[in-house]
Amino acid sequence: MSEFRKLSDSFYASPQVTPQEISEAAAMGITLVVNNRPDGEAPDQPEGATIEAATRAAGMDYLAIPIGSAGFSEPQVEQLQDALAAASGPVLGFCRSGTRSTLLWSLARARTGEDPEEISEAAASAGYDVSPVRPAMDMFAARARS
């Protein structure tokens, strides 16, 4: 059973998914799966290519935006922002725990000018804490509004 957590009507975050859970995502109407986990992070982790193959076989799009120990960069945020804007339906982001996916989503939404407080509340209601990136969210939102 999947642990897909709804952050908005258009985005879900999840811990590491398996190829079997990809069919659940397709049944939910997910149209894009975003992998935020670098390959080789853990020995029991499915390779990105395996998840990509299952995603494409289920009729969904796949995008890898790996977030490693170096943290987040603005190009990664922009890449997710563009992917969310182009998606034809709900998006599922995953990493080891779902936290990196949630943080990246939060930054991408703030970069469009959305209210960081509302973004933070949505993440918290799904069980995620975005306080580590809140200053960047505030900066992105302010910049988008000016």
C-alpha positions, -999 to 999 in steps of 0.1 A, spaced: 0 0 0 14 34 -10 21 63 13 11 90 -12 5 122 8 -17 149 -7 -1 184 -6 -25 200 -30 -51 189 -56 -22 187 -81 7 173 -61 14 142 -39 47 134 -20 58 99 -11 86 79 3 104 57 -21 80 41 -45 82 6 -59 72 -5 -94 41 -21 -79 30 13 -64 32 30 -98 0 13 -109 -17 28 -78 -5 62 -89 -19 56 -124 -53 46 -109 -54 78 -89 -50 98 -121 -13 108 -116 1 119 -149 38 126 -140 61 109 -115 91 130 -103 120 111 -88 140 133 -64 162 105 -51 197 100 -66 205 64 -76 227 45 -52 216 63 -21 207 30 -4 214 -6 -14 178 -17 -13 165 12 -34 150 5 -68 170 21 -96 155 52 -113 154 33 -146 132 6 -131 108 32 -117 109 51 -150 101 19 -170 71 11 -147 59 47 -149 60 48 -187 44 13 -190 15 27 -169 11 56 -193 25 83 -172 54 107 -177 86 105 -157 111 131 -147 143 128 -125 153 158 -105 177 142 -80 184 161 -48 215 149 -31 235 159 0 245 192 -17 209 204 -12 186 224 -35 196 247 -63 174 272 -81 177 253 -114 161 223 -97 134 244 -83 128 259 -118 127 225 -133 100 213 -110 81 246 -114 81 241 -152 71 204 -149 42 213 -126 30 240 -151 32 216 -180 17 186 -163 -17 174 -177 -28 162 -143 -17 155 -107 20 149 -100 37 125 -76 71 134 -63 91 109 -43 124 105 -25 135 84 5 109 98 29 90 124 8 107 153 26 130 164 -3 100 162 -27 79 183 -4 107 209 1 112 211 -36 75 215 -42 73 242 -16 101 262 -32 86 258 -67 52 270 -55 67 299 -37 87 308 -68 53 314 -85 43 339 -59 21 316 -38 18 325 -1 46 307 19 23 304 49 -3 285 29 23 263 14 37 256 49 3 247 62 -4 223 33 29 206 39 23 203 76 -12 188 71 6 161 51 31 155 79 61 175 64 80 204 79 92 230 54 110 252 79 144 244 66 136 261 33 112 287 46 136 317 42 141 307 6 104 303 1 99 338 15 126 352 -9 111 334 -39 76 346 -32 87 382 -26 107 381 -58 78 367 -78 54 394 -65 78 423 -73 
